[in-house]
């Protein structure tokens, strides 16, 4: 099984390169976002590469910084934290758990996030 290149993911996120990130997802991938507005009982579900592309272009098109850290890498799973900051000082922190397919593409992505209010 080919693994996901964490350095590619990290560089793309930190330089806000949504197109590179989109290419890391399988065609039938699914993202589940859990936060204050979309709690575990009603998470935001984003399915398919087209919807994921729209989501990633929105997130990484915003004027904010991204820093990936605390990576844990397994043969078919990857987890990490992502600390973000908007120019006004608002902070967002997320924890991600990725499940990879046999080609090393992201098949499922759980994001648990919180932000300054």
Secondary structure, DSSP 8 states (H G I E B T S, - for coil): -----HHHHHHHHHTT-HHHHHTTEEEEEEEEEESSSS-GGG-EEEESHHHHHHHHHHHHHSSEEEEEEEEEE-SSEEEEEEEEEETTS-EEEEEEEEEE-TTS-EEEEEEEEEE--
